[in-house]
Structures are given as structure tokens and as C-alpha cells.
Amino acid sequence: MKTVRRIEQNQSVQCSRLRVAAYCRVSTDYDAQLESLETQKSHYENYIRMQDNWELAGIYFDEGISGTKSDSRPELQRLMADCRAGKIDYILTKSISRFSRNTTDCIDLVRSLLRLNIPIYFEKENLNTGSMEGELILSILSSMAEDESRSISNNSKWSLERRFQNGTFKSSSLPYGYKREGEDIVIIPDEAEIIKRIFAEALAGKGAYTIAKGLNSDGVPPIRKNEWSSTTVFWILRNEFYIGDAVFQKTFTDESFSRHLNKGYLTRYRSNGHHEAIISRADFEAVAFIIAQRASEKGIPGAKAKFLDRSALSGKIVCGECGGIFKHRIHHSLSSRSYSAWCCSTHLRDKSRCSMKFVRDETVKFAFLTMMNKLIFAKETILMPYLKALKGNSENKDMQRISALEQQISDIAEQQNTITMLMAQGCIDQVLFNQENNELKARAARCRTELNAIKQNSKGECSIIRETSELIAFASYSEMLTDFSDEVFSRFVNSITAVTRNEISFELKCGLTLKEEIE
């Protein structure tokens, strides 16, 4: 007769409580919507605390933020971070439209949470992502939410368009120097004096960089960042708002809810005499003429055209001392003619932070010619062995590891089939099957991650091999170089590091880094 032993219940063992969080959102910061948000928060706090096996993991809420983009909602991002940190087991939210009005975002968020074994319950739709058969229902409902958002957006655009046309639009944000008092736009006296100073110095012949430097030296509080910049000054000098005019619909939102500058895609509206001016129209037009004249003299008629005729060295030379980018300058000397040079941007701003002095343009170009001529002369002793070594390493090491990982993935798949068969036959129970299957899935995921990383790295190595082959082909047919070519430099060089004033390092696209001493 078989012996059966009784195992008494352990009264001290308690079921673990489910850590439940709630997410709330309202799209505007009007009082009525904020009151709705408080109601949602109170509802979820009470509801979660009423459940015996639940504990409140937190209430996450975004105020006055649209639901079309998940990455623009800080509280939603904090919720996802806490989920990844293992602080939450279950999520409640009012509806799909409160969670996300973008179908792609909604599906991605749900999938990310399901991978963490964290389901979401949408109250309005009575939908639990942990128990649904597939994503079809969620996809349909979230598409409806996105269509609703698009409809609301179109209605809002129509309303804005009408207000643009009749001049009743009121901007929620005003530029530096202005504030809103009730329905009126009024001037901030202290900031207006700074605006007048900027225009006066521009009329006196100072550039945007010099004006910004002077504002920083005098301790003038900047608009947003830590200091005034030439970009901010230039924006002020070109802003028609300071002569009392307002241009509406400078930006627009596309069908994917992304923001763009309106460069003629949609109608813009200009209202002259919209508010009190800080700068006279005559001074504004005079500054605009000076800016246009300087641009014409330098051959940069438009903002984009400014960079069309840049030297191939622009943005390529890095300071070996501080990591700053070298800028192009024209140096003048009483004893000799003017010459072109490259200077560390950090050294130009603050000599105490970087002691690296300038390097002549002709010196850098001569060093490049010397380096390239060495490669042309010694291609068989430098480039050919390098290419052979690249091909050998790439083929042997990566192919062996790829083959091993693919075999491991195949073995795991066979093991999964085996335990599935054993469970179907009743040889193992559901708990053991889930445990083993989850472990096999985790191993397979690690193998695939490593496999993808190796394949991606192999693509990079293939690119290096291709660049090396092109350099060898160039060296094979090219004569010794006597003149610097922007095209040749851009074709083979990634960057230059000015190690010292007497040593330059060229990082080539083929992966080689070669140094040249200069005088």
C-alpha cells in the first residue's frame, strides 16, 4: 500500500499583491480639463485601493499635452521606464484615446509592455491586452482614435485659418521683449532696451557674433540658453515682430503630426500694425540691407547658399587638445600678405580653455598631399597587405561565429518542439513547460541579438574593405599629386586631428589613421 503524507497549509505564506499603476492625460490646460484630470486621478486611487490583492504603484498624468506623439509626454515615458525597472505589474487607463491617438505608437507601446508581461486595461473599451487573442481589436480601436484626432486637428486648422484671415488670432507665445496682459500685447521695457541695443550695434557695423559676445560680457540675461549666441541675435534682427507686424502660419503640422517650417507649402498671413513696435521700420529695413549687402559681398545670397562653397576642410579639423572644431579665418600681417588659417573655436572664445594656436591652410593641404603621395608610392607595402588582413579577419572570425549562433538557434527550436510534444502527451505539466519554454526563448533572443550585431558589424567591415579597394584603385592609376583637390580629400578623408601645431593626423574612410609632421 502506498504511503501518503499530509502537508499542512502554511498560514504565513501570503499571495503577492499586484502592483497597479494608472495613466491619465488631458490635451489642454484649461480649468475644465484640469478638473477632469483630478477626477481621473481620484477615481483610480480609490479604485485601486479598494482591491484586496492590489497595491498602488503610482498615478502618472500628462497635463495639456496632445496624445499624437508618445515621446512628447514625459509622464508616459516615466511610466514606461518604471515598467522596464520592474516596479509595475498592471496598468489602468480610461480609454485608448487617452493612452495614444497614434496607431503606430499605441501598438508599439502595448507590444513593449506585453514583452515585459505587463497588460493594460482600457476602461471605456473594456479591453485587456493581457487576455486578447491578437492585436486586431486594439489596432481598429486605436485607428479610430487616430482618425478622431485627425478630425479634431482639421477642425482646429480651419478655425485657425479663419482667425488668421480676419486678424483675430492670438499667439500663445511672444518673442523676447513682449508679454501679454489680458487681451493686449505690451512691451517689457528692460528687454526692449536690449532689442534697441542689438539693432543699434548692427547699424554701427557689428556682426551678430560680436554683438552676442558683448551681451555676454556685460552679463545681459539670455533669452533661454546659458548665453547669447550669434544665431539668437540674427533671429532678432530678422524678426518683423519688432516693427509691430505679425506673420501667421510660419509653421504647420503634417498628417503624421510632425511640425515643419512653412516654406511656401501653405498660405501665410501678415498683419501690419498688429501691436506696438520697438524698432522703427526704417532701422529694420536698414539692418536688412546691411545683412543682404554683406551676404552678397561674401557670395552667400541665401541662408542655404552660405554653405555651398565651403572648403572641403570646413568642419573636418578637430583640435587634439580640447576637441573643438577648427574655424576658417583670414589673418593679416603688416610684414607680409594676408593668409588663410584654421583656428580652434574654443581657443577663439576663451584662450584659457585651450592653448592650441592656428594652423595655416596651405600647411594642412601640403600635409594631405604628402600623405597621399606616400600611399601612392607605397601602395603595395601599405595598402595591399592591409586589405588582405581585412578580408582574412572578416571572413574567418565572423563566419565561424555566425555559423555557431545559427546552429544554437536551430538547436533551441528543436528543444522547443520536443517540450511542446511532451506537454501534449501529458509527460510534463504546464508550469514546467512555461518555465523551460521561457528559458529557451530567452536563450534564442540572446543568440539573435548577438547574430544581428555581428552582421551589422560585418556590414561596417565590408564598407571599410570597399573604401580600401577604392583607395588602392586611385593609387594605382594616379600620378603624384601636386595640387590640393577638394574632391580627392572628401573622397578619402573622414576627419583631421591637429595633435599639435607641428603634427596632423588624418583619419581615412578605409579605417587607417596616418600622421604627418608639419613645419
ROPATOR-280765 format. One record per atom (N, C-alpha, C): x, y, z; residue in one letter. Coordinates in pm, whole numbers, plus 50000, padded with zeros to 5 digits. Layout:
N
XYZa/...
END
This chain:
519
500854988050000m/500005000050000m/500895012550000m/500525022349911k/501325034549902k/501095043250024k/502165050050067t/502085058950183t/501835073150136t/500855079950187v/500525093850153v/500755102450275v/501605112750260r/501915121550374r/501165134650358r/500535139250460r/499755151750458r/500685163650483r/500615173550398i/501425185850412i/500475197050451i/500625201850572e/499715211950623e/499925225350552e/498825232850548q/498875246350487q/499765255550568q/500575263550499n/501435273350565n/500675286550576n/500235289650695q/499395301550715q/500175314550695q/501505313750703s/502305326150694s/502535330650550s/502285321350455v/502515324850315v/501355333350264v/501635344550206q/500615353350153q/500815355150003q/499695356449933c/499785358849788c/500405372749764c/501295373449668s/501915386249637s/500875395749579s/500945408249618r/499975418249572r/500395423649436r/499395426349353l/499625431349218l/499885446349224l/501015450649171r/501365464849171r/500715471449049r/499725480049073v/498905485748967v/499145500748957v/499355505348832a/499525519648806a/498415524348714a/498155537348714a/497145543148626a/497765554548547a/497325555948421y/497815566948338y/496635575848297y/496775588948316c/495735598648280c/496355609448191c/495515615548108r/496015626348021r/494865635447982r/495145648547980v/494235658247918v/495065666147818v/494445670247707s/495195676347597s/495335691347609s/494605697747699t/494755712247720t/494875715047868t/495335726947900d/495475730748041d/494375740348086d/493215739548017y/492085747548061y/491545741848193y/490865750448271d/490405746448404d/489505734248399d/488595733648300a/487645722548292a/488375709348271a/489405709548185q/490135697248158q/491015693448277q/491585703348343l/492385700348462l/491515694548573l/490265699248582e/489335693548678e/489035679048643e/488915676348510s/488705662548464s/489885653748502s/491085659248491l/492285651748526l/492285648148675l/491915657648759e/491855654948903e/490825644148934e/489725644448859t/488685634248879t/489215620448842t/489935619648729q/490525606948688q/491495601748793q/492355610448844k/493345606348944k/492675601149070k/491665608449117s/490955604349238s/490255591049217s/489655589249100h/488935576749069h/489885564849076h/491045566049013y/491965554649009y/492585551849145y/492895562149220e/493435560049355e/492465552049442e/491195556049438n/490185549049519n/489935534949466n/489855533649333y/489545520749274y/490635510349304y/491885514349292i/492995505049315i/493065501049463i/492845510649552r/492935507649695r/491775498749742r/490685498349666m/489545490049703m/489785475249674m/490745472049588q/491005458149551q/491935451949656q/491545440249706d/492285434049816d/493705430249777d/493885424949657n/495205419949617n/495965429749527n/495535442549530w/496235452849452w/496915462649547w/498005468549498e/498615479849568e/498945490649466e/498825503049507l/499005514449417l/500485516249386l/500835515049257a/502225516849214a/502485531149167a/501405538849151g/501605552749111g/500535557349013g/500285570549013i/499375576848917i/500225585748828i/500215583148700y/501025590548604y/500095599248519y/500375612148508f/499435620848436f/500195631648359f/499745634148236d/500275644748150d/499225655548134d/499605668148162e/498665679248154e/498935687448029e/497865690547955g/497955699647841g/498865694747731g/498885681447707i/499775675647606i/498965666947511i/499205668547381s/498495660547281s/498915645947290s/498005636947252g/498285622647257g/498805617047126g/499175625747030t/499595620646900t/501025615646898t/501865620246992k/503265615846996k/503615611247137k/504015598647152s/504325593447285s/505605599347342s/506585602647254d/507865607547304d/507795621847356d/506645628647337s/506505642347387s/505745642747519s/505465631047579r/504725630447705r/505645625047815r/506165633847900p/507155629548000p/506635619348099p/505365620648142e/504845611148240e/504655597348180e/504255596748052l/504145583647986l/505515577147975l/506515585247944q/507875579847935q/508355574948073q/507965582248179r/508345577948315r/507645564848351r/506385563548308l/505645551148331l/506345539348264l/506755541348136m/507435530648064m/508765527148130m/509475537348179a/510765534848247a/510555526748374a/509515530048451d/509225522548574d/508815508248543d/508115506248430c/507745492648388c/508995484548356c/509925490748284r/511165483748249r/512005480948374r/511845489348476a/512595487348602a/511925477148693a/510805471348650g/510145460948728g/509335466048846g/508845478648839k/508105484448950k/506585483048935k/506125478348817i/504685478148787i/504315464648727i/503105459548764d/502615446748712d/501405448448621d/500655459548635y/499385460948564y/499105475848549y/498485479948435i/498235494048408i/496755496048377i/496175506548434l/494805510648406l/494825524048334l/493925525948237t/493765538848172t/492325540148124t/491875552448107k/490465554948078k/490055549447942k/490845552447837s/490495547947703s/491725548047615s/491585542147497i/492695541747402i/493095555847361i/492095564747343s/492405578447301s/493175586047408s/492975582747537r/493755589047643r/495185583847644r/495335571047607f/496655564747607f/497475569047486f/496865568647366s/497555573047245s/496565574647132s/496675585647057r/495855587746939r/496605584246811r/497765578346826n/498565574346711n/498625559146708n/498105553146601t/498015538446594t/499365531846612t/500375536646540t/501705530646548t/502265531246688t/502155543146751d/502645544646889d/501915535346984d/500575534446968c/499775526347058c/500185511647050c/500295506546928i/500685492546910i/502085490046965i/503015499246937d/504395497546986d/504455497447138d/503705506447201l/503705507047347l/503125494147408l/502015489347350v/501395477147402v/502325465247386v/502975464347270r/503905453147247r/505065453747345r/505585465747369s/506705467147462s/506305462447602s/505085466147643l/504625462247776l/504325447247784l/503785441547677l/503505427147678l/504795419047685l/505865424247623r/507155417447633r/507645417347778r/507185427047855l/507525427647998l/506475420648085l/505495413948017n/504385407248087n/503545417048169n/503335429048114i/502525439148181i/501325442548091i/500135437948127p/498955441148046p/498385454948080p/497575460247987i/496895473048007i/495395470647998i/494655477348086y/493205476448079y/492645490048039y/491915490447924f/491265502447876f/489805501947921f/489435510948014e/488105510248076e/486975512247976e/487065522647896k/485965526147806k/485675514847708k/486735508747654e/486555498147555e/486445484247618e/486605483347752n/486595470547825n/487565460747758n/488785465447738l/489795457647664l/491015455347752l/491365442547770n/492545438847847n/493555432747751n/494695439347735t/495675434447637t/496315421347680t/496185417747808g/496785405347854g/495975393147816g/494705395047779s/493855383447751s/493345383047608s/493635393247527m/493085393147391m/493885383747302m/493185378147200e/493795368347111e/494855374647022e/494635386446978g/495605392846888g/495495407846899g/496095414846803e/496145429446808e/495095435846718e/494205427946655l/493255433346559l/492315443446624l/491725439546741i/490775448446807i/491445461446846i/492635460146908l/493365472046951l/493725480746831l/494155474546721s/494535481946601s/493355489846547s/492175483446543i/490975490146491i/490605501946580i/490555499446712l/490145509946805l/491125521546807l/492435518546804s/493435529346806s/493405537046675s/493075530246563s/492935537246435s/491775547046441s/490685542546509m/489555551546526m/489945563746609m/490755561446712a/491225572546796a/492095582046716a/492935576446627e/493805584946544e/492965592946445e/491935586646386d/491055593746294d/490335605046365d/489915602446490e/489255612746568e/490195624446593e/491455621146626s/492455631646649s/492685639746522s/492745632846408r/492965639746280r/491785648746248r/490565644146279s/489375652246256s/489395664746343s/489765662946471i/489875674446562i/490935684046511i/492075678546463s/493165686846412s/492715694946292s/491955688546199n/491485695646080n/490515706746118n/489655704046216n/488725714346262n/489485726046324n/490535722746401s/491335733346464s/492065741546359s/492585734646255k/493275741846148k/492335751346076k/491095746646051w/490125755245984w/489835767546069w/489675765346201s/489405776446292s/490575786346294s/491805780946298l/492985789646296l/493065797646167l/492755791046055e/492805797645925e/491855809545921e/490675807745977r/489705818645980r/490215830246066r/490825826946179r/491355837546266r/492555844546203r/493365836946125f/494465843246052f/493915853645954f/492855849645884q/492305858145779q/491675870845832q/490965869745945n/490295881845997n/491115889246103n/492365884446128g/493265891546218g/492955890346365g/492185880146405t/491815878546546t/492645867946617t/493625861946548f/494445851546611f/495325857446720f/495415850446833k/496255854846945k/497285844046973k/498555847346955s/499635837746976s/499815835047124s/500055822347158s/500245818647299s/501655821947348s/502605823047256s/503985826247294s/504435838547218s/505075847647289l/505525860247230l/507045860947234l/507665867947139p/509125868947136p/509665877647249p/510965876547267y/511695884347368y/511355899047352y/511005905547466g/510665919847464g/509185922647478g/508355912147469y/506905913947477y/506295904347579y/505115908147629k/504315899347714k/502845902647688k/501985893847736r/500555895947717r/499915899847851r/499135910647847e/498355914947963e/496885914947922e/496185904447962g/494805903147919g/494745900647770g/494055909447698e/493935908147553e/495015915947479e/495835923547551d/496805932647487d/498215926947490d/498995930447386i/500415927347381i/501175939947422i/501955938947528v/502655950747579v/504155948347578v/504895959347576i/506365958947571i/506925957347712i/507975948947725i/508715947847852i/509885957647842i/509885968647917p/510875979547899p/512335974947902p/512735967048001d/514135963048013d/514575954947891d/513735945547849e/514085937247734e/514045945347605e/513155955147598a/513085963747479a/514395971547461a/515015975647572e/516295982747563e/517385973847503e/517345960847536i/518315951547478i/518085950047328i/516815949447287i/516485948547144i/517005961047071i/516795972647129k/517265985147067k/518785985247058k/519445980247162r/520915979747161r/521425970747048r/520775959147030i/521195949646925i/521075956146788i/519955962846761f/519775969346631f/520745981046613f/520995988546720a/521925999946710a/523335995046678a/523775984346742e/525115979146716e/525205973146576e/524115967046528a/524105961846391a/524225973146290a/523525984246316l/523625995946228l/525006002246233l/525706000446347a/527056005846361a/528095997046292a/527675985646238g/528595977246162g/529045964446232g/528555962146353k/528965950046425k/528215937846371k/528895926246369g/528275913746328g/527545907146443g/526755896846411a/525945890046513a/526825883746621a/527965878046582y/528855871646680y/529415882046778y/529825893646725t/530395904246810t/529335909846904t/528115911546853i/527025916546938i/526735906847051i/526645893947019a/526375883747121a/527485883247225a/528725884547179k/529875884347271k/529805896147367k/529395907847317g/529275919547403g/528175918047507g/527045912047466l/525945909847560l/526365900347672l/527105890047635n/527575880547737n/528595887047830n/529475895247774s/530485901947857s/529855911547957s/528735917747917d/528055927348005d/527085920548100d/527005907148094g/526135899848186g/524655901448158g/524285904248032v/522865905647998v/522215891848002v/521125889948077p/520475876648084p/520025872047945p/520385859847907p/519995854947775p/518515851247769p/518015848447650i/516595845447634i/516265832047697i/516935821447653r/516625808147706r/517875800647750r/518905800547667k/520075792447694k/520995799147795k/522185793247809n/523125798447909n/523765811547867n/523795814047736e/524435826347689e/523845830447556e/524115843047520w/523675848047390w/524525841647280w/523905839047166s/524635833347052s/524365841946929s/525205840346828s/525025847846704s/523715843946637s/523285831446653t/522025826946594t/520845834546654t/520855836146787t/519775843346855t/519735857946811t/520895864146804v/520975878246761v/520465879746618v/520875870746530f/520455871346390f/518935869546379f/518385860646461w/516935858446460w/516205871246500w/516715878446599i/516105890946643i/516165901346531i/517305902246465l/517485912246359l/516585909646239l/516145897146222r/515305893646106r/513825892246143r/513475894846270n/512105892546316n/511235905046299n/510245903946211e/509365915346180e/508465919246298e/508395910746401f/507545913646516f/507975926646585f/509275930046576y/509795941646647y/509455954846579y/508875954446458i/508385966846395i/506845967346400i/506255958746482g/504805959146502g/504005950346409g/504675942546323d/503975933646230d/503965919446284d/503015911446240a/502935897346280a/502665888846156a/503455878146141v/503245868546032v/502725855646092v/501585851046043f/500955838946096f/501185827046004f/501135815246063q/501335802345996q/502755801045940q/503735804446025k/505135802345988k/505495787445993k/504745779746072t/504955765346081t/503615758346060t/503665745246037f/502445737446022f/502705723046063f/501615715646090t/501685701646130t/501155692946016t/501935682745978d/501515674145867d/500595662945915d/500255653745823e/499325642845855e/499905633145958e/501235633045971s/501885624146068s/502125631046201s/501515643046216f/501605650946339f/503015656046366f/503815657946258s/505165663546272s/505145678246234s/505955686146303r/505985700746283r/507035704346179r/506695714046089h/507605718245983h/507555733445968h/508655739245917l/508645753245877l/507835754645750l/507045765145743n/506225767545625n/507035775445523n/507615768345428k/508435774645324k/507645775645194k/506415780745206g/505575782345089g/504605770945066g/504605760945155y/503685749745138y/502245754245162y/502035763245259l/500705768145292l/500705783445288l/499525789045282t/499395803645279t/499815809545413t/500585820345407r/500935827645528r/500185840945529r/499995846545647y/499225858945662y/500055869045741y/500085881345689r/500855891845757r/499905903045798r/500005906945925s/499185917745978s/500095929346017s/500045940245941n/500865952045971n/500195960346081n/501015966146168g/500485974046278g/499705965646376g/500125953246393h/499405943846479h/499545947446627h/500685953546664h/500955956946803h/501965968346807h/502305972946925e/503255984046938e/504665979646899e/505355987846822a/506705984546773a/507765988846874a/508895981546871i/510075985446949i/511095992346859i/511185987746734i/512145992946637i/511395999846523i/511956010746473s/511316017646361s/511476009346234s/510546010946142r/510596003446017r/511846007445936r/512256019845946a/513436024445873a/514696017445922a/514856016446055d/516026009446110d/516015994646074d/514835988446080f/514715974146047f/515135971745902f/514665980145812e/515005978545670e/516475981545644e/517035991045720a/518465994145706a/519325982345747a/518965975645857v/519695963745902v/519575952645800v/518365950745745a/518145940445643a/519015943145521a/519175956045484f/520025959545369f/521485956245399f/521955959245522i/523345956245559i/523595941145553i/522655933245606i/522805918645605i/522885913445462i/521985918545375a/521965914045235a/523235918145163a/523725930245194q/524945935245128q/526155926845166q/526285923545294r/527415915345339r/527345901345278r/526125895945271a/525965882645212a/526375882845066a/526005893744996s/526345894944854s/527855896044835s/528505903844923e/529955905544913e/530705892344934e/530145883945022k/530785871045051k/530315859844960k/529415863344867g/528935853144776g/527965843444840g/527215847944940i/526225839245005i/524865846345002i/524205846344884p/522945853544869p/521805848144953p/521825835444992g/520755829545071g/521315822045188g/520465819245286a/520925812245406a/521485798545372a/520825791245279k/521295777945244k/522555778745158k/522595788945073a/523745790144983a/525025793145058a/524905797145184k/526075800545265k/527085789245269k/526595777045269f/527475765645289f/527805758245159f/527315763445044l/527535756144920l/528985756844874l/529655768044900d/531015769844851d/532055768744962d/531745761445066r/532695759845175r/533865751245132r/534985753345198s/536155744945174s/535865730745219s/536535721145154a/536375707045193a/536885704645335a/537745713645386l/538285712145521l/537325716945629l/536285724545591s/535355730345688s/534665719345768s/534745720545901g/534105710845989g/534865697846003g/535995696545936k/536745683845935k/537925683846032k/538435695746069i/539635696546152i/539235697546300i/539715688146380v/539385687446522v/540625690646605v/540425698246712c/541545701746800c/541945689646884c/543215686346881g/543705675046959g/543795677847108g/543695690647147e/543785694247289e/542425694547356e/541425700947293c/540115702547358c/538975695947284c/539205691347161g/538135685047084g/537265694747008g/537585707647012g/536795717546939g/537025716746789g/536095722346713i/536195722446568i/536935735046524i/537845733346430f/538585744846378f/537705753046283f/537825766346293k/537115775546205k/538095782446110k/537575786045995h/538415792645895h/538525807545925h/539735812845915r/539975827045940r/540975832445837r/540885845445812i/541885852345730i/542745860745822i/544055857845825h/544985865245910h/545685876045829h/545885887545892h/546525898945825h/547845901945895h/548865904845818s/550185907745873s/550735920245807s/551395928745888l/551975941045833l/553185938045746l/553935927445780s/555185924445710s/554985915645587s/553795909245577s/553565900345462s/552095900945422s/551785893745317r/550405893745267r/549495886145364r/548195888045344s/547215880745425s/547255865845389s/546915857345485y/546915842945457y/545735836345527y/545365824945472s/544245817145524s/544735807745633s/543935806345741a/544345797845852a/543115791145915a/543405780745995w/542355773546069w/542645774946218w/541605779046296c/541795781746437c/540775773946520c/541195769446637c/540295762046726c/539195771346777c/537925767146765s/536805775546806s/536825778246956s/537285768447035t/537375770547180t/538425781047213t/539575780347146h/540665790047168h/540195804147131h/539385805247025l/538895818346983l/537985824547089l/537175816047155r/536255821047257r/536945823847389r/537855814647429d/538465815847561d/539845809147558d/540905817147549k/542265811847537k/542685803847660k/542055806247775s/542425798847895s/541945784347890s/540965781447808r/540415767847798r/541145759347695r/541845765647603c/542595758247501c/543755766747451c/544965761047452s/546145768647412s/546545766247266s/545775757647196m/546115754347057m/545995766746969m/547085769946900k/547065781546810k/546705777246669k/546675786746578f/546195784246442f/547155775446362f/546615769646255v/547415762146157v/547095767946020v/548115770845944r/547895776745811r/547165766945719r/546285772445636d/545525764245541d/546465757145444d/547445764045394e/548365758045296e/549205746945359e/549465747845490t/550225737545560t/549415724545571t/548125725845605v/547255714145615v/547145707245479v/546965715145374k/546805709445240k/548095702745193k/549245708745227f/550525702745189f/550735689445262f/550305688945390a/550415676345467a/549545665545405a/548365669245356f/547495659445290f/548145654245162f/548715663145083l/549385658944961l/550535649444991l/551315652545095t/552435643945134t/551955630045173t/550905629545254m/550355616745298m/549835608545180m/549095614845090m/548545607544975m/549655602644882m/550685610944861n/551785606744773n/552565594944832n/552655594344965k/553285582745030k/552485570045002k/551155571245009l/550285559644982l/550385555444835l/550435565244747i/550565562044603i/551875554744577i/552945559644639f/554275553744618f/554385539844681f/553805538244802a/553995525744877a/552695517744890a/551855518244788k/550565511144798k/550745496044816k/551805490344755e/551995475844762e/552525471444898e/553165480344970t/553705476545101t/552805481145217t/551885490245189i/550995495145296i/549555490745271i/548995494545156l/547575492445133l/547225477945099l/548045471445016m/547735457644975m/547705448045095m/548745447945181p/548705439045299p/547555442445393p/547235455345405y/546125459745491y/544805454045441y/544585454645309l/543355449245251l/543275434145271l/544395427245253k/544415412745271k/544075408945415k/544615416445511a/544345413645652a/542875416145685a/542295426845627l/540885429745649l/539995418445600l/540265413645481k/539455402945424k/539595390045505k/540805386945548g/541025374745626g/540295374845758g/540415385945830n/539755387045961n/538245386645948n/537725393745846s/536295394645829s/535685381145796s/536355373645705e/535785361045659e/535865350245767e/537025348745831n/537215337545923n/536465339246054n/536765349846127k/536205351546261k/534685352746259k/534155361646174d/532725363946174d/531945351946122d/532425345646016m/531695334345959m/531615322746058m/532675320446132q/532665309546230q/531655312346341q/531625324646390r/530695327946497r/529255327946448r/529025333146326i/527675333146268i/527155318946255i/528015309946205s/527635295946189s/527275289646324s/528075292646428a/527825287046560a/526515292046619a/526225304946601l/524995310646655l/523765305146582l/523865303846450e/522745298346375e/522465283946416e/523525276246447q/523345262546493q/522665262346630q/523075271646718q/522455272446851q/520965275746839q/520615284946751i/519205288646732i/518415276646680i/519015269046588s/518355257046535s/518155246546645s/519175244746731d/519065235146841d/517975239246940d/517885252146967i/516855257047059i/515465254447003i/515305256546872a/514005254046809a/513605239346823a/514585230246806e/514295215946823e/513895212746967e/514585219047063q/514245216947204q/512835222047235q/512445233147174q/511095238347194q/510045228847138q/510325223147021n/509405213346963n/509275201047053n/510395196947112t/510395185047198t/509545187147323t/509735198447391i/508965200647515i/507495203047483i/507195208647365t/505795210447324t/505125196747307t/505865187547245m/505345173947224m/505145166847357m/506095168447449l/506005162047580l/504805167247659l/504545180347648m/503395185747719m/502095180747657m/502055179847523a/500855174947455a/500555160447495a/501605152947521q/501435138947560q/501185137247709q/501225148447785g/500985147947927g/502185143948010g/503375143747949c/504575139648022c/505085150648115c/504815163148082i/505205174248169i/504005183448186i/503945190348302d/502795198948325d/503025212948266d/501975221148269q/502015234448209q/503055243448274q/503195242548408v/504145251148479v/505565248548435v/505945235648430l/507305232148387l/507525235948241l/506485233848159f/506605237448016f/506875252348002f/506095260648074n/506275275148064n/507665279248110n/508155273248216q/509475276548269q/510565273348167q/510505260948113e/511515256948015e/511405264947886e/510165267147841n/509955274347715n/510435288747726n/510185295347840n/510645309047859n/512175309947859n/512825299947920e/514285299647922e/514835297947781e/514205288947703l/514645286747565l/514425299447480l/513305306247501k/513045318647428k/514095329247460k/514465330147588a/515465339947630a/516825336847566a/517195323947564r/518475320047501r/518455323147353r/517345320147286a/517235322947143a/517325337847115a/516695346047202a/516735360547184a/518155365847198a/518915360347296r/520305364747313r/521145360947191r/520905349047138c/521645344647018c/521325353646899c/520055356846881r/519675365346767r/520245379346782r/520255384546905t/520825397846928t/522305398246890t/523055387946935e/524475387246901e/524665385246752e/523815376946691l/523915374346547l/523685387146467l/522665394946505n/522395407546435n/523535417446452n/524115417746573a/525235426946598a/526435423346510a/526715410146497i/527855405946414i/527605409346268i/526365406946222k/526035410046082k/526135425046056k/525695433046155q/525795447546138q/527255451846135q/528075445746222n/529495448846223n/530165444546094n/529685433346038s/530235428445912s/529965438345800s/528765444845807k/528465455045706k/529475466445714k/529825470345841g/530825480845858g/532175476745804g/532545464145830e/533825459145778e/533805458445626e/532675454645569c/532555454445422c/532745468345365c/532185478445436s/532345492345392s/533805496445395s/534525492345501i/535955495645512i/536745488745400i/536385476345372i/537065468945263i/536825475945130i/535585480345108r/535265487344983r/536055500444971r/536125508145083e/536865520845081e/538355518345055e/538905507745116t/540315504545094t/540575500844948t/539665493144889s/539805489244748s/539775501444657s/538895510944689e/538815523144608e/540095531444621e/540655532044742l/541895539444762l/543035532844685l/543095519444684i/544125512244609i/543965514944460i/542715514744411a/542465517544269a/542915531544232a/542645541344320f/543085555044294f/544605555844292f/545245549544391a/546705550044398a/547365543044279a/546675533444219s/547255525744109s/547335533843980s/546325542343957y/546325549543829y/546735564243843y/546815569343968s/547085583543986s/548595586443983s/548935597943924e/550295603143933e/550465609744070e/551715613044103m/551965620244227m/551195633544227m/550535636544339l/549705648544347l/550555660944369l/550215671444296t/550925684244313t/550015695344362t/548715693844340d/547745704044382d/546655697644468d/546215705144568f/545155700244657f/543835699844582f/543095688944600s/541785687244537s/540725684744643s/539705693544645d/538595691544739d/537945678044717d/537815674044590e/537135661544556e/537895649444611e/539215649344593v/540025638044641v/540005637544794v/540125649244856f/540115649645002f/538795644245057f/537655649145004s/536345644745052s/536115629945025s/536735624744919r/536515610844883r/537175601144981r/538325604845037f/539085595145116f/539255598645264f/538975611045306v/539275615145444v/537975617245524v/537945611445643n/536825613645736n/537035626345817n/538205627645876s/538475639145962s/539975641045979s/540335652846032i/541725656246062i/541815660146209i/542845655546277t/543085659746415t/544395667446421t/544305679846468a/545515687846487a/546085684046624a/546995674146625v/547565669146751v/548335680346819v/549205686646744t/549915698746786t/550015707746664t/550655719146679r/550855727746562r/551855721746465r/552565711446509n/553585705246424n/553235690846384n/552035686346419e/551665672646385e/550175671646354e/549845666046239i/548455664546196i/548185649846170i/546995645346214s/546595631346197s/545375630746105s/545485622345999f/544395620645903f/543685607345931f/542375607945958e/541585595845972e/540905593045839e/541315582245773l/540805578945640l/539535570445650l/538725570745546k/537485563045543k/537735548045539k/538945544145497c/539285529945491c/539675524445629c/539685533045733g/539995528445867g/541405531445913g/542275535645824l/543665539045861l/543715553045921l/544635555046016t/544925568146072t/546405570746053t/546735581045974l/548115583945938l/548495597845985l/549685599046041k/550165611846094k/551215617946002k/551215631245998e/552225638545921e/552755649946007e/554085651546005e/554695662946075e/554705674945982e/554445686546040i/554425698845960i/555325709146024i/555665718945946e/556555729545995e/555765742046028e/
END
